[in-house]
Amino acid sequence: MADSEINRTLPAITRREENFENGAIEKLPYVIDRRNLLPVAARFLSARIADPNGPRRVSGPTPVREMWPRWYARHKQLLGATRFRQKLETEMLERAGGFPVAELQIVGSDQPVVVHSFAELNRLAYQVDTDQLSRARTELRQRRKQWKKADKHLGYSDAVTLEQELARHLGILGRVMWITRPSCLIEITAKFHCLIVTHDPGLKLEEAPWPELRTMLRDLMRMEERAGETRACRSSLEAS
């Protein structure tokens, strides 16, 4: 699926849609922990990093400040696509009565073996009797028929395809951003945010270096905020 098709399917998200209607840049909260780290970082970057719709550089590689807004917009699109696919999946299961699978009870196995295709059934045929194999084939055929009927009505396969394509494109954007040399503190912050969102979105990883990386992201935001205040103060003095 081309980028233009993705963009038509789910609206792009720009920093103008990130609750900055009054144009003011909000200060970082006093407490930044696991509960608010990523949302705070996203708002922080959206308010300070370059607008993807603004003037472009004349030449040279794309800087991180232009990559991050595109990556974050695609990230938000993927979250929406995932929620939509999950909603359709619930409806699919209700309509079809379950996933298009069959079960085999194989001697020596405590749990039934779930098969998803006739090829799998054929590979396991020697481990079950003829009657069970015949029932499993009938069950799989019927479940597939019900699943296809529900899919035709709901468009579940299209939702899965869209989610996969968005995830693929998001991965490419992230990998390119990680190998791009940053030119300022805000770009380093953007790369840290992208890394953590990609590999530890729930902020649950306890092994090193993930707790340290979360602390570093928080520290980078504090540093950038202080640097911004210093720049604003200098500009004010120069203007006066």
Secondary structure as GFF3:
##gff-version 3
##sequence-region A 1 240
A	DSSP	alpha_helix	3	9	.	.	.	ID=ss1
A	DSSP	three_ten_helix	15	17	.	.	.	ID=ss2
A	DSSP	alpha_helix	37	48	.	.	.	ID=ss3
A	DSSP	alpha_helix	64	96	.	.	.	ID=ss4
A	DSSP	beta_strand	102	104	.	.	.	ID=ss5
A	DSSP	beta_strand	113	115	.	.	.	ID=ss6
A	DSSP	alpha_helix	118	124	.	.	.	ID=ss7
A	DSSP	three_ten_helix	125	127	.	.	.	ID=ss8
A	DSSP	alpha_helix	130	154	.	.	.	ID=ss9
A	DSSP	alpha_helix	156	179	.	.	.	ID=ss10
A	DSSP	alpha_helix	185	199	.	.	.	ID=ss11
A	DSSP	alpha_helix	210	239	.	.	.	ID=ss12
###
